[in-house]
């Protein structure tokens, strides 16, 4: 399961970067905002740093407590909906929705 998630994560990242990759999969960064070669190199390193930050973040896996809280919240939401709609015709006659 974890390997599948890693594979999906990798595929999403490659798709996101695909406009900056060549056919062999190499990433090319360039900058021509300045006439100074050193400034352009620095700007390319900054671009690389931003790309790494943007594409290396993964959201943390929810803990068992968080999953249990989500399930409780969903169950309470469904129960509240049932209570609110108990007297409505479409809830009472769900086996015979057309009243036949």
PyMOL commands that set and color helices and strands:
alter all, ss='L'
color gray80, all
select helices_A, chain A and resi 2-20+37-56+64-85+89-92
alter helices_A, ss='H'
color red, helices_A
deselect
rebuild
show_as cartoon
